[in-house]
Amino acid sequence: MITVYSQNGLDSEVIQLFQLISQDGLIPNKVTYLVILDACCNSAYLAEGKRIHSCIWHHGLDISVGNALINMYNKCGNLEDVREMFDEMCDRNVISWTTLISALVQHDYGMDALQAFHQMQRTDGRPSEWQTAEQKWSRASRPRNDRDVAETRP
């Protein structure tokens, strides 16, 4: 039922159904968390997303749920929580890194995105085939805001 609501863009109904599930004492599974976090990818639901984030920590964090949290915080425009969530993740994959890097680029932190890309290469190996560095990072390597410009000055 919750997936049907989500697929039809009924985010408030998804959240209400999730609240009912929680009130009944049921423990959501990974798929339920992924659906509800997708419904919270709107700044109007950020508070609910943060509440769900705290529930997730009590039940254990799967890497795909961690990636969904990073994505939710990014879509809500909360770069600070994107970085915090990424830093808290014990396990990361190329999706984790790509979501972080995309968030940094979207918030005009091109140099930080480029640094994260290089850190990904050092820690987790090379990026996957579908991730073309030339296209994604040509934009990211240019200073886009005052912070980036200041960092590139000697």
C-alpha positions in Angstrom: 0.0 0.0 0.0 2.8 2.4 0.9 4.5 1.7 -2.4 1.4 2.4 -4.3 1.0 5.8 -2.6 4.6 6.6 -3.4 4.3 5.6 -7.0 1.4 7.9 -7.4 3.2 10.9 -5.8 1.0 10.9 -2.6 3.9 11.8 -0.3 1.7 13.0 2.6 -0.3 9.7 2.5 3.0 7.7 2.5 4.1 9.6 5.6 0.7 9.1 7.3 0.7 5.4 6.6 4.3 5.2 7.9 3.2 6.9 11.1 0.4 4.4 11.5 2.8 1.5 11.0 5.1 3.0 13.7 2.3 3.5 16.1 1.3 -0.1 15.8 4.8 -1.1 16.9 5.7 -2.7 13.6 9.4 -2.4 12.6 9.7 -1.3 9.0 12.0 -3.2 6.6 14.6 -1.8 4.2 12.1 -1.3 1.4 9.7 0.6 3.6 12.5 2.9 4.7 13.5 3.5 1.1 10.0 4.4 0.1 9.4 6.7 3.0 12.7 8.5 2.6 11.8 9.0 -1.1 8.6 10.6 0.0 10.5 12.9 2.4 12.6 14.3 -0.5 10.8 17.6 -0.1 11.8 20.4 2.3 8.2 20.4 3.6 8.9 16.9 5.0 12.4 17.4 6.2 11.4 17.2 9.9 9.7 13.9 9.3 12.7 12.7 7.4 14.9 13.5 10.4 12.6 11.7 12.7 12.7 8.6 10.4 16.5 8.9 10.3 16.6 8.6 14.1 14.3 5.5 13.9 16.7 4.0 11.3 19.7 4.3 13.6 17.8 2.3 16.3 17.1 -0.6 13.8 20.4 -0.6 11.9 21.6 1.2 8.8 21.8 -0.6 5.5 24.1 1.0 2.9 21.2 1.6 0.5 19.2 3.3 3.3 22.2 5.4 4.1 22.4 6.4 0.4 18.7 7.2 0.5 19.2 9.5 3.5 22.0 11.3 1.7 19.7 11.8 -1.3 16.8 13.0 0.9 19.0 15.6 2.7 20.3 16.8 -0.7 16.9 17.1 -2.2 15.7 19.1 0.9 18.7 21.4 0.3 20.5 20.5 3.5 24.1 20.0 2.5 25.3 20.0 6.2 23.3 16.9 6.9 24.4 15.3 3.6 28.0 15.6 4.7 27.2 14.4 8.2 25.3 11.4 7.0 28.1 10.5 4.6 30.7 10.8 7.3 28.7 8.6 9.7 28.4 5.8 7.2 30.7 2.9 8.0 30.3 1.3 4.6 30.2 3.3 1.4 29.8 2.3 -2.2 30.1 4.2 -5.5 26.5 5.3 -5.1 27.3 6.9 -1.7 30.2 8.7 -3.2 28.3 9.8 -6.3 25.3 11.0 -4.3 27.7 13.1 -2.1 29.6 14.5 -5.1 26.3 15.3 -6.9 25.1 17.2 -3.8 28.3 19.2 -3.6 28.1 20.1 -7.3 24.4 21.1 -7.0 25.2 23.4 -4.1 28.1 25.0 -6.1 31.0 23.4 -4.2 32.8 22.3 -7.3 36.3 22.1 -5.7 34.9 20.0 -2.7 33.2 17.7 -5.3 36.5 17.3 -7.1 38.3 16.5 -3.8 35.6 14.0 -2.9 36.0 12.3 -6.3 39.8 12.0 -5.7 39.2 10.7 -2.2 36.8 8.1 -3.7 39.4 6.9 -6.1 42.0 6.6 -3.2 39.7 4.8 -0.8 37.2 2.8 -2.8 38.9 2.2 -6.1 38.0 3.5 -9.5 34.5 4.8 -10.2 32.1 2.6 -12.1 31.9 2.6 -15.9 28.7 4.6 -16.0 30.3 7.4 -14.1 32.2 9.5 -16.7 34.6 11.8 -14.9 35.2 14.0 -17.8 31.6 15.1 -18.1 30.8 15.3 -14.5 33.9 17.0 -13.2 34.6 19.5 -15.9 31.9 21.5 -14.4 32.9 20.8 -10.9 36.5 21.8 -11.4 35.7 25.4 -12.0 35.2 27.8 -9.0 31.5 28.5 -8.6 31.2 30.5 -5.4 33.3 32.8 -3.2 34.4 29.9 -1.0 35.9 28.0 -4.0 37.5 31.0 -5.4 39.2 31.8 -2.1 40.5 28.2 -1.9 42.1 28.4 -5.3 44.0 31.6 -4.5 47.7 31.2 -3.4 
